[in-house]
Amino acid sequence: MAITSAICNSFKQEILEAEHNFTASSGNTFNLALYDSDATLNKSTTAYTTSEELATTGGYTAKGKALTSVTPVLDSDTAVCDFSNVSWTSASFTARGCLIFNDSHSSDAAVCAIDFGGDKTVTSGTFTVEFPAAAASTAIIQIA
């Protein structure tokens, strides 16, 4: 089992079917759920799963947290999407990666899986997932 960073293949098709809206003020609700090192998340992931999601303890709750979308923009010829950083306070847990998914979608459709590159542990502190700049070469979601 492993987490591999990737835009989910199902998401690529679903955006062409107009199933996801990232507009900040009127779009869908996207969540970020955290997973342990036993999780299997990759380009084939199609929806949010509770399998190997962190336990609802230590400041974490099922389905993670809602993300604050930043309306997509063009950077040269690349459409980019960004989210505000998300934090868990008074947290005590270990996470290996995460899944961004559309909580407004009937199936909780997956957007992308992210591997943190190793276990990240917090003990009675703040756990923050920081998103890169919304630019063609760095944005978490890029369509070129």
DSSP file with accessible surface (Angstrom, degrees, kcal/mol):
  #  RESIDUE AA STRUCTURE BP1 BP2  ACC     N-H-->O    O-->H-N    N-H-->O    O-->H-N    TCO  KAPPA ALPHA  PHI   PSI    X-CA   Y-CA   Z-CA
    1    1 A M              0   0  161      0, 0.0     2,-0.3     0, 0.0    39,-0.2   0.000 360.0 360.0 360.0 144.0    0.0    0.0    0.0
    2    2 A A        -     0   0   53     36,-0.1    39,-1.4     2,-0.0     2,-0.5  -0.989 360.0-120.5-162.9 160.0    1.2    3.5   -0.8
    3    3 A I  B     -a   41   0A  10     -2,-0.3     2,-0.5    37,-0.2    39,-0.2  -0.943  27.6-171.0-107.1 127.9    0.1    7.0   -1.5
    4    4 A T        -     0   0   79     37,-2.9     2,-0.2    -2,-0.5   109,-0.2  -0.985  26.5-120.1-120.7 124.5    1.2    8.4   -4.9
    5    5 A S        +     0   0   69     -2,-0.5     2,-0.3    37,-0.1   109,-0.2  -0.464  56.9 131.7 -64.7 125.5    0.8   12.1   -5.6
    6    6 A A  E     -B  113   0B  29    107,-2.1   107,-2.5    -2,-0.2     2,-0.4  -0.945  62.7-106.5-169.4 149.4   -1.5   12.4   -8.7
    7    7 A I  E     -B  112   0B  47     -2,-0.3   105,-0.3   105,-0.2     2,-0.2  -0.708  56.5-109.0 -74.2 131.9   -4.5   14.1  -10.2
    8    8 A C     >  -     0   0    0    103,-2.5     4,-1.5    -2,-0.4     3,-0.3  -0.451  15.0-135.6 -71.1 136.5   -7.1   11.4  -10.2
    9    9 A N  H  > S+     0   0   69     34,-2.9     4,-1.4     1,-0.2     5,-0.2   0.875 105.1  56.0 -59.1 -40.1   -8.0   10.0  -13.6
   10   10 A S  H  > S+     0   0   23     33,-0.5     4,-2.6    35,-0.4    -1,-0.2   0.891 103.6  55.7 -61.2 -35.9  -11.8   10.1  -12.8
   11   11 A F  H  > S+     0   0    5     -3,-0.3     4,-2.4     1,-0.2     5,-0.2   0.896 100.0  59.3 -63.0 -39.9  -11.5   13.8  -12.1
   12   12 A K  H  X S+     0   0  108     -4,-1.5     4,-0.8     1,-0.2    -1,-0.2   0.900 112.1  39.6 -57.6 -41.2  -10.0   14.5  -15.5
   13   13 A Q  H >X S+     0   0  119     -4,-1.4     4,-0.8     1,-0.2     3,-0.6   0.912 112.3  56.2 -73.0 -42.7  -13.1   13.1  -17.1
   14   14 A E  H 3<>S+     0   0   25     -4,-2.6     5,-2.3     1,-0.2     3,-0.4   0.816 100.1  58.2 -64.3 -30.3  -15.5   14.7  -14.6
   15   15 A I  H ><5S+     0   0   53     -4,-2.4     3,-1.2     1,-0.2    -1,-0.2   0.885 105.2  51.3 -68.8 -30.7  -14.2   18.2  -15.2
   16   16 A L  H <<5S+     0   0  153     -4,-0.8    -1,-0.2    -3,-0.6    -2,-0.2   0.686 108.1  52.8 -75.5 -16.6  -15.1   17.8  -18.9
   17   17 A E  T 3<5S-     0   0   93     -4,-0.8    -1,-0.3    -3,-0.4    -2,-0.2   0.236 116.5-116.9 -98.2   9.7  -18.6   16.7  -17.7
   18   18 A A  T < 5S+     0   0   90     -3,-1.2    -3,-0.2     1,-0.1    -2,-0.1   0.847  72.1 135.4  58.7  42.1  -19.0   19.9  -15.6
   19   19 A E      < +     0   0   65     -5,-2.3     2,-0.4    -8,-0.1    -4,-0.2   0.484  58.0  57.4 -96.6  -3.3  -19.1   18.0  -12.3
   20   20 A H        -     0   0   23     -6,-0.3     2,-0.5    -5,-0.2    -1,-0.1  -0.995  56.1-174.0-132.8 134.4  -16.7   20.3  -10.4
   21   21 A N        +     0   0   61     -2,-0.4     7,-2.6     1,-0.1    -6,-0.0  -0.961   5.0 179.6-129.2 113.2  -16.9   24.0   -9.7
   22   22 A F        +     0   0   22     -2,-0.5     5,-0.1     5,-0.2    -1,-0.1   0.353  33.5 136.3 -94.0   3.7  -14.0   25.6   -8.0
   23   23 A T     >  -     0   0   49     48,-0.2     4,-2.1     1,-0.1    46,-0.1  -0.333  55.8-133.4 -57.6 130.2  -15.3   29.2   -8.0
   24   24 A A  T  4 S+     0   0   53      1,-0.2    45,-0.2     2,-0.2    -1,-0.1   0.893  94.7  30.6 -56.7 -49.8  -14.6   30.6   -4.5
   25   25 A S  T  4 S+     0   0  117      1,-0.1    -1,-0.2     0, 0.0    -2,-0.1   0.760 135.9  19.5 -88.6 -21.3  -18.0   32.2   -3.7
   26   26 A S  T  4 S+     0   0   86      2,-0.0    -2,-0.2    -3,-0.0    -1,-0.1   0.339  98.9 102.1-132.5   9.1  -20.5   29.9   -5.5
   27   27 A G  S  < S-     0   0   25     -4,-2.1    -5,-0.2     1,-0.2    -3,-0.0   0.000  75.3 -68.6 -87.1-168.9  -18.6   26.6   -6.2
   28   28 A N        -     0   0   49     -7,-2.6     2,-0.6     1,-0.1    -1,-0.2  -0.262  49.2-104.1 -73.7 165.9  -18.6   23.2   -4.7
   29   29 A T        -     0   0   66     39,-0.1    74,-1.7    37,-0.0    75,-1.1  -0.848  36.1-165.5 -94.5 122.0  -17.3   22.3   -1.2
   30   30 A F  E     -C  102   0B   0     -2,-0.6    37,-3.8    37,-0.5     2,-0.3  -0.908   4.2-162.8-109.1 136.4  -13.9   20.6   -1.4
   31   31 A N  E     -CD 101  66B  12     70,-2.6    70,-2.2    -2,-0.4     2,-0.5  -0.807  14.3-142.5-114.6 159.9  -12.5   18.8    1.6
   32   32 A L  E     -CD 100  65B   0     33,-2.4    33,-1.8    -2,-0.3     2,-0.4  -0.987  19.8-169.2-122.4 115.2   -9.0   17.5    2.5
   33   33 A A  E     -C   99   0B   0     66,-2.5    66,-2.1    -2,-0.5     2,-0.3  -0.856  14.6-134.3-104.8 143.1   -8.9   14.2    4.4
   34   34 A L  E     -C   98   0B   0     -2,-0.4    20,-2.2    64,-0.2     2,-0.3  -0.750  20.7-168.2-100.5 146.4   -5.8   12.9    6.0
   35   35 A Y  E     -CE  97  53B   0     62,-2.7    61,-3.2    -2,-0.3    62,-1.5  -0.925  16.0-124.1-133.5 155.9   -4.5    9.3    5.7
   36   36 A D    >   -     0   0   43     16,-2.4     3,-1.8    -2,-0.3    59,-0.1  -0.264  43.6 -88.9 -90.6-179.2   -1.9    7.1    7.4
   37   37 A S  T 3  S+     0   0   54      1,-0.3   -34,-0.1    57,-0.1    -1,-0.1   0.598 121.0  64.9 -71.1  -9.8    0.9    5.2    5.7
   38   38 A D  T 3  S+     0   0   86     14,-0.2    -1,-0.3   -36,-0.1   -36,-0.1   0.519  80.8 109.8 -87.7  -4.7   -1.2    2.1    5.1
   39   39 A A    <   -     0   0    0     -3,-1.8     2,-0.6    13,-0.2    13,-0.1  -0.353  60.1-145.9 -72.4 150.4   -3.5    4.0    2.7
   40   40 A T        +     0   0   74     11,-0.2     2,-0.4   -39,-0.2   -37,-0.2  -0.951  34.3 153.9-116.3 105.3   -3.6    3.4   -1.0
   41   41 A L  B     +a    3   0A   1    -39,-1.4   -37,-2.9    -2,-0.6     2,-0.3  -1.000  13.6 122.7-131.7 134.6   -4.3    6.6   -2.8
   42   42 A N  S >  S-     0   0   43     -2,-0.4     3,-2.0   -39,-0.2   -36,-0.1  -0.891  75.0 -52.9-166.9-164.9   -3.2    7.3   -6.4
   43   43 A K  T 3  S+     0   0  117      1,-0.3   -34,-2.9    -2,-0.3   -33,-0.5   0.720 128.0  58.6 -63.1 -20.1   -4.4    8.3   -9.9
   44   44 A S  T 3  S+     0   0   83    -36,-0.2    -1,-0.3   -35,-0.1     2,-0.2   0.511  75.9 114.5 -88.3  -5.3   -6.9    5.4   -9.8
   45   45 A T    <   +     0   0   18     -3,-2.0   -35,-0.4     1,-0.1     3,-0.1  -0.505  39.5 178.9 -66.9 130.4   -8.7    6.7   -6.7
   46   46 A T        +     0   0   87      1,-0.3    64,-1.9    -2,-0.2     2,-0.3   0.647  56.3   5.9-108.9 -20.2  -12.2    7.7   -7.6
   47   47 A A  B    S-G  109   0C  25     62,-0.3    -1,-0.3    54,-0.1    62,-0.2  -0.988  86.4 -71.1-158.9 162.2  -13.8    8.9   -4.4
   48   48 A Y        -     0   0   34     60,-2.5     2,-0.3    -2,-0.3    62,-0.1  -0.256  51.1-169.1 -53.3 141.0  -13.3    9.7   -0.7
   49   49 A T        -     0   0   49      2,-0.1    14,-0.1     1,-0.1    -1,-0.0  -0.986  30.7-148.1-137.0 148.5  -12.7    6.6    1.3
   50   50 A T    >   +     0   0   99     -2,-0.3     3,-1.9     2,-0.1     2,-0.4   0.560  64.0 119.5 -87.9  -9.1  -12.6    5.9    5.1
   51   51 A S  T 3  S-     0   0   70      1,-0.3   -11,-0.2   -11,-0.1    -2,-0.1  -0.425  95.1 -10.9 -64.4 115.5  -10.1    3.1    4.5
   52   52 A E  T 3  S+     0   0   65     -2,-0.4   -16,-2.4     1,-0.2    -1,-0.3   0.588  95.4 147.8  67.0  15.2   -6.9    4.1    6.4
   53   53 A E  B <   -E   35   0B  22     -3,-1.9   -18,-0.3   -18,-0.2    -1,-0.2  -0.482  62.3 -85.7 -68.9 151.3   -8.2    7.6    7.1
   54   54 A L        -     0   0   16    -20,-2.2    -1,-0.1    -2,-0.1    10,-0.1  -0.236  51.7-100.0 -56.9 149.0   -6.9    9.0   10.4
   55   55 A A        -     0   0   64      1,-0.1     2,-2.4    -3,-0.1     5,-0.2  -0.314  34.7-104.2 -68.2 152.4   -9.0    8.0   13.4
   56   56 A T  S    S+     0   0   88     -3,-0.1     2,-0.3     3,-0.1     5,-0.2  -0.500  91.6  88.6 -79.4  71.4  -11.5   10.6   14.7
   57   57 A T    >   +     0   0   95     -2,-2.4     3,-1.6     1,-0.1    35,-0.2  -0.942  61.7  45.0-151.9 170.8   -9.3   11.4   17.7
   58   58 A G  T 3  S-     0   0   31     -2,-0.3    34,-2.4     1,-0.3     3,-0.1   0.785 133.2 -49.3  61.9  26.9   -6.4   13.8   18.5
   59   59 A G  T 3  S+     0   0   46      1,-0.3     2,-0.4    32,-0.2    -1,-0.3   0.458 113.0 113.8  93.7  -0.1   -8.2   16.8   16.9
   60   60 A Y    <   -     0   0    3     -3,-1.6     2,-0.3    -5,-0.2    -1,-0.3  -0.847  43.5-168.2-106.7 142.1   -9.0   15.1   13.6
   61   61 A T    >   -     0   0   80     -2,-0.4     3,-1.7    -5,-0.2    -7,-0.1  -0.931  37.0 -80.9-125.7 155.0  -12.6   14.3   12.4
   62   62 A A  T 3  S+     0   0   54     -2,-0.3    -7,-0.1     1,-0.3    -1,-0.1  -0.146 115.3  22.5 -53.6 143.1  -13.8   12.1    9.6
   63   63 A K  T 3  S-     0   0   62    -29,-0.1    -1,-0.3   -14,-0.1   -31,-0.2   0.508 103.8-127.0  72.5   7.4  -13.8   13.7    6.1
   64   64 A G    <   -     0   0    9     -3,-1.7     2,-0.3   -10,-0.1   -31,-0.2  -0.282  49.9 -35.0  65.1-134.7  -11.1   16.1    7.3
   65   65 A K  E     -D   32   0B  78    -33,-1.8   -33,-2.4    -5,-0.0     2,-0.2  -0.938  55.7-106.4-130.2 150.8  -11.7   19.8    6.8
   66   66 A A  E     -D   31   0B  62     -2,-0.3     2,-0.3   -35,-0.2   -35,-0.3  -0.483  37.1-134.1 -70.9 141.1  -13.4   21.9    4.1
   67   67 A L        -     0   0   14    -37,-3.8     2,-0.7    -2,-0.2   -37,-0.5  -0.715   8.2-127.1 -95.7 150.0  -11.0   23.9    1.9
   68   68 A T        -     0   0   95     16,-0.4    16,-2.4    -2,-0.3     2,-0.1  -0.883  31.2-142.4 -96.3 111.7  -11.4   27.5    1.0
   69   69 A S  E     -H   83   0D  15     -2,-0.7     2,-0.5   -45,-0.2    14,-0.2  -0.446   6.2-148.5 -74.5 148.1  -11.1   27.7   -2.7
   70   70 A V  E     -H   82   0D  62     12,-2.3    12,-0.9    -2,-0.1     3,-0.1  -0.987  39.7-102.2-111.5 122.5   -9.4   30.5   -4.6
   71   71 A T  E     -     0   0D  66     -2,-0.5   -48,-0.2    10,-0.1     9,-0.1  -0.162  45.1-103.3 -49.3 131.5  -11.2   31.1   -7.9
   72   72 A P  E     -     0   0D  53      0, 0.0     2,-0.3     0, 0.0     9,-0.2  -0.188  44.7-177.7 -57.6 148.7   -9.2   29.5  -10.7
   73   73 A V  E     -H   80   0D  82      7,-1.7     7,-2.9    -3,-0.1     2,-0.4  -0.888  28.4-104.1-138.8 168.6   -7.2   31.8  -13.0
   74   74 A L  E     -H   79   0D 128     -2,-0.3     2,-0.5     5,-0.2     5,-0.2  -0.843  21.3-168.5 -96.8 134.0   -4.9   31.6  -16.0
   75   75 A D  E >  S-H   78   0D  59      3,-3.1     3,-2.0    -2,-0.4     2,-0.3  -0.948  72.8 -53.2-118.5 102.1   -1.2   31.8  -15.6
   76   76 A S  T 3  S-     0   0  100     -2,-0.5    -2,-0.0     1,-0.3    59,-0.0  -0.507 123.5 -20.9  59.6-118.2    0.0   32.2  -19.2
   77   77 A D  T 3  S+     0   0  149     -2,-0.3     2,-0.5    -3,-0.1    -1,-0.3   0.240 121.3  92.9-102.1  13.6   -1.6   29.2  -20.9
   78   78 A T  E <   -H   75   0D  21     -3,-2.0    -3,-3.1    66,-0.2     2,-0.4  -0.929  66.0-142.5-115.3 125.2   -2.2   27.2  -17.8
   79   79 A A  E     -HI  74 143D  36     64,-2.7    64,-2.7    -2,-0.5     2,-0.4  -0.684  27.6-167.5 -79.5 133.8   -5.4   27.2  -15.8
   80   80 A V  E     -HI  73 142D   3     -7,-2.9    -7,-1.7    -2,-0.4     2,-0.4  -0.949  14.5-162.1-129.3 148.3   -4.5   26.9  -12.1
   81   81 A C  E     - I   0 141D   6     60,-2.1    60,-1.2    -2,-0.4    59,-0.5  -0.970  13.0-179.2-126.9 143.2   -6.5   26.3   -8.9
   82   82 A D  E     -H   70   0D  29    -12,-0.9   -12,-2.3    -2,-0.4     2,-0.3  -0.921  12.1-155.7-139.1 160.6   -5.4   27.0   -5.4
   83   83 A F  E     -H   69   0D   2     -2,-0.3    48,-0.2    49,-0.2   -14,-0.2  -0.953  29.7-104.6-131.9 155.1   -6.8   26.6   -1.9
   84   84 A S        -     0   0   55    -16,-2.4   -16,-0.4    -2,-0.3   -14,-0.0  -0.485  53.2 -88.9 -71.5 150.8   -6.0   28.5    1.4
   85   85 A N        -     0   0   85     -2,-0.1     2,-0.4    46,-0.1    45,-0.2  -0.226  43.7-144.9 -56.6 151.3   -3.8   26.6    3.8
   86   86 A V  E     - F   0 129B  13     43,-1.9    43,-2.9    -3,-0.1     2,-0.3  -0.971  16.2-170.2-126.8 139.8   -5.8   24.3    6.2
   87   87 A S  E     - F   0 128B  43     -2,-0.4     2,-0.5    41,-0.2    41,-0.2  -0.952  20.2-152.8-132.8 149.6   -4.9   23.6    9.9
   88   88 A W  E     - F   0 127B   3     39,-2.6    39,-2.6    -2,-0.3     3,-0.4  -0.988  24.4-154.9-114.3 124.9   -5.9   21.4   12.7
   89   89 A T  E    S+     0   0B  90     -2,-0.5    37,-0.2    37,-0.2     3,-0.1  -0.624  72.9  20.1 -99.8 160.8   -5.2   22.9   16.1
   90   90 A S  E    S+     0   0B 101     -2,-0.2     2,-0.3     1,-0.2    -1,-0.2   0.883  94.4 164.7  49.8  41.8   -4.6   21.0   19.4
   91   91 A A  E     + F   0 125B   0     34,-3.5    34,-2.2    -3,-0.4    33,-0.3  -0.643  31.0 178.8 -96.2 147.3   -3.7   18.1   17.2
   92   92 A S  E     +     0   0B  50    -34,-2.4     2,-0.3    -2,-0.3    31,-0.2  -0.798  41.8  97.6-144.5  95.6   -2.0   14.8   18.0
   93   93 A F  E     - F   0 122B  23     29,-1.5    29,-2.4    -2,-0.3     2,-0.4  -0.978  60.2-118.2-165.4 171.8   -1.7   12.4   15.1
   94   94 A T  E     - F   0 121B  53     -2,-0.3     2,-0.4    27,-0.2    27,-0.2  -0.994  28.5-175.9-124.5 126.8    0.6   11.1   12.3
   95   95 A A  E     - F   0 120B   0     25,-2.6    25,-2.9    -2,-0.4   -59,-0.2  -0.951  19.2-173.4-123.8 145.5   -0.4   11.6    8.6
   96   96 A R  E     -     0   0B  72    -61,-3.2    20,-2.8    -2,-0.4    22,-0.5   0.648  69.5 -29.3-105.2 -25.8    1.3   10.3    5.5
   97   97 A G  E     -CF  35 115B   0    -62,-1.5   -62,-2.7    18,-0.2    -1,-0.3  -0.957  57.0-123.7-171.9-172.6   -0.8   12.0    2.9
   98   98 A C  E     -CF  34 114B   0     16,-2.4    16,-2.7    -2,-0.3     2,-0.4  -0.945   6.2-137.0-148.5 167.3   -4.2   13.4    1.9
   99   99 A L  E     -CF  33 113B   0    -66,-2.1   -66,-2.5    -2,-0.3     2,-0.5  -0.999  11.9-151.9-128.7 127.8   -7.0   13.3   -0.6
  100  100 A I  E     +CF  32 112B   0     12,-2.7    11,-3.1    -2,-0.4    12,-1.3  -0.883  29.9 169.3 -94.8 130.2   -8.8   16.3   -1.9
  101  101 A F  E     -CF  31 110B   0    -70,-2.2   -70,-2.6    -2,-0.5     2,-1.0  -0.956  42.3-105.7-142.4 159.6  -12.3   15.5   -2.8
  102  102 A N  E >   -C   30   0B   1      7,-3.1     3,-1.1    -2,-0.3     7,-0.4  -0.752  27.7-173.9 -89.3 101.1  -15.6   17.2   -3.8
  103  103 A D  T 3  S+     0   0   53    -74,-1.7   -73,-0.2    -2,-1.0    -1,-0.2   0.691  83.5  59.1 -70.8 -16.8  -17.8   16.9   -0.8
  104  104 A S  T 3  S+     0   0   64    -75,-1.1    -1,-0.3     5,-0.1     2,-0.2   0.666  86.2  95.3 -83.1 -18.1  -20.7   18.4   -2.8
  105  105 A H  S X  S-     0   0   31     -3,-1.1     3,-1.9   -76,-0.3   -85,-0.0  -0.503  84.9-122.1 -76.2 144.4  -20.6   15.6   -5.3
  106  106 A S  T 3  S+     0   0  127      1,-0.3    -1,-0.1    -2,-0.2    -3,-0.0   0.784 113.7  36.9 -59.1 -27.3  -23.0   12.7   -4.8
  107  107 A S  T 3  S-     0   0   58     -5,-0.1    -1,-0.3   -61,-0.1   -59,-0.3   0.332 111.6-113.6-105.3   8.2  -20.1   10.2   -4.7
  108  108 A D    <   -     0   0   31     -3,-1.9   -60,-2.5    -6,-0.2    -5,-0.2   0.962  46.5-144.2  54.4  51.8  -17.6   12.5   -2.8
  109  109 A A  B     -G   47   0C   0     -7,-0.4    -7,-3.1   -62,-0.2   -62,-0.3  -0.155   6.3-117.9 -56.0 134.6  -15.6   12.4   -6.1
  110  110 A A  E     + F   0 101B   0    -64,-1.9    -9,-0.3    -9,-0.2    -1,-0.1  -0.436  29.5 178.1 -73.5 144.6  -11.8   12.4   -5.7
  111  111 A V  E     -     0   0B   0    -11,-3.1  -103,-2.5     1,-0.4     2,-0.3   0.752  63.1 -19.5-108.3 -58.5   -9.7   15.3   -7.2
  112  112 A C  E     -BF   7 100B   4    -12,-1.3   -12,-2.7  -105,-0.3     2,-0.4  -0.996  49.0-136.1-155.5 152.5   -6.1   14.5   -6.2
  113  113 A A  E     -BF   6  99B   2   -107,-2.5  -107,-2.1    -2,-0.3     2,-0.4  -0.861  20.9-161.6-105.7 142.4   -4.0   12.4   -3.9
  114  114 A I  E     - F   0  98B  29    -16,-2.7   -16,-2.4    -2,-0.4     2,-0.5  -0.988   7.7-154.6-132.1 124.3   -1.0   13.9   -2.2
  115  115 A D  E     - F   0  97B  43     -2,-0.4   -18,-0.2   -18,-0.2  -110,-0.1  -0.836   9.1-151.0 -92.8 129.0    1.9   12.0   -0.6
  116  116 A F  E     -     0   0B  45    -20,-2.8   -19,-0.1    -2,-0.5    -1,-0.1   0.480  40.0-115.7 -78.3  -3.0    3.7   14.0    2.1
  117  117 A G  E    S+     0   0B  59    -21,-0.3     2,-0.3     3,-0.0   -20,-0.1   0.521  85.3   1.1  82.6   4.8    7.0   12.2    1.3
  118  118 A G  E    S-     0   0B  15    -22,-0.5     2,-0.2   -23,-0.1    -2,-0.1  -0.855 102.5 -54.8 160.4 167.0    7.0   10.6    4.8
  119  119 A D  E     -     0   0B  85     -2,-0.3     2,-0.5   -25,-0.1   -23,-0.2  -0.474  46.6-156.5 -67.0 135.4    5.0   10.4    8.0
  120  120 A K  E     - F   0  95B  98    -25,-2.9   -25,-2.6    -2,-0.2     2,-0.4  -0.977  12.3-166.3-116.4 121.1    4.3   13.9    9.5
  121  121 A T  E     - F   0  94B  93     -2,-0.5     2,-0.4   -27,-0.2   -27,-0.2  -0.880  11.5-176.6-114.9 139.4    3.6   13.8   13.2
  122  122 A V  E     - F   0  93B  19    -29,-2.4   -29,-1.5    -2,-0.4     2,-0.5  -0.990   6.0-165.5-129.8 139.6    2.2   16.5   15.5
  123  123 A T  E    S-     0   0B 111     -2,-0.4   -31,-0.3   -31,-0.2     3,-0.1  -0.963  74.8 -27.9-128.9 113.1    1.8   16.2   19.2
  124  124 A S  E    S+     0   0B  99     -2,-0.5     2,-0.2   -33,-0.3   -32,-0.2   0.898 119.7  90.2  48.5  50.2   -0.5   18.7   21.0
  125  125 A G  E    S- F   0  91B  24    -34,-2.2   -34,-3.5   -36,-0.1     2,-0.5  -0.688  84.2 -65.3-147.6-160.4    0.2   21.3   18.3
  126  126 A T  E     -     0   0B  84     -2,-0.2     2,-0.6   -37,-0.2   -37,-0.2  -0.901  33.5-160.0-107.9 127.8   -1.0   22.7   15.0
  127  127 A F  E     - F   0  88B  17    -39,-2.6   -39,-2.6    -2,-0.5     2,-0.4  -0.934  17.4-174.4-105.6 119.1   -0.8   20.5   11.9
  128  128 A T  E     - F   0  87B  57     -2,-0.6     2,-0.6   -41,-0.2   -41,-0.2  -0.958  21.8-154.5-122.2 133.4   -1.0   22.6    8.7
  129  129 A V  E     - F   0  86B  13    -43,-2.9   -43,-1.9    -2,-0.4     2,-0.5  -0.937  21.7-158.1-100.7 115.2   -1.2   21.6    5.1
  130  130 A E        -     0   0  147     -2,-0.6   -46,-0.1   -45,-0.2   -45,-0.0  -0.846   3.7-145.2 -99.2 129.8    0.4   24.5    3.1
  131  131 A F        -     0   0   22     -2,-0.5   -46,-0.1   -48,-0.2     3,-0.1  -0.700  19.5-116.3 -93.5 144.7   -0.6   24.8   -0.6
  132  132 A P        -     0   0   51      0, 0.0     8,-0.3     0, 0.0   -49,-0.2  -0.210  47.6 -72.0 -71.2 169.0    1.9   26.1   -3.2
  133  133 A A        -     0   0   66      1,-0.1     2,-2.0     6,-0.1     5,-0.1  -0.222  47.1-109.1 -60.1 149.3    1.5   29.3   -5.1
  134  134 A A  S    S+     0   0   40      5,-0.1     2,-0.3     4,-0.1    -1,-0.1  -0.537  74.6 125.4 -81.9  76.1   -1.2   29.4   -7.8
  135  135 A A  S >> S-     0   0   27     -2,-2.0     4,-2.9   -54,-0.1     3,-1.4  -0.923  75.1-102.7-133.5 160.6    1.2   29.5  -10.7
  136  136 A A  T 34 S+     0   0   23     -2,-0.3   -57,-0.1     1,-0.3    -1,-0.1   0.802 120.3  37.3 -55.1 -33.7    1.7   27.4  -13.8
  137  137 A S  T 34 S+     0   0  104      1,-0.1    -1,-0.3   -59,-0.1    -3,-0.1   0.533 129.0  28.3 -98.9  -3.7    4.7   25.5  -12.5
  138  138 A T  T <4 S+     0   0   58     -3,-1.4    -2,-0.2    -5,-0.1    -4,-0.1   0.637  79.3 119.4-130.1 -21.5    3.6   25.2   -8.8
  139  139 A A     <  -     0   0    3     -4,-2.9    -5,-0.1     1,-0.1   -57,-0.1  -0.112  64.7-126.7 -56.5 148.2   -0.2   25.1   -8.4
  140  140 A I  S    S+     0   0   40    -59,-0.5     2,-0.5    -8,-0.3   -58,-0.1   0.844 102.8  34.5 -65.7 -32.4   -1.8   22.0   -6.8
  141  141 A I  E    S+I   81   0D   7    -60,-1.2   -60,-2.1     2,-0.0     2,-0.4  -0.986  76.4 171.8-125.7 122.1   -4.1   21.7   -9.8
  142  142 A Q  E     -I   80   0D  87     -2,-0.5     2,-0.5   -62,-0.2   -62,-0.2  -0.995  17.1-170.6-132.7 133.9   -2.8   22.7  -13.2
  143  143 A I  E      I   79   0D  87    -64,-2.7   -64,-2.7    -2,-0.4    -2,-0.0  -0.955 360.0 360.0-125.0 110.5   -4.4   22.3  -16.6
  144  144 A A              0   0  114     -2,-0.5   -66,-0.2   -66,-0.2    -2,-0.0  -0.669 360.0 360.0-101.6 360.0   -2.0   23.1  -19.4
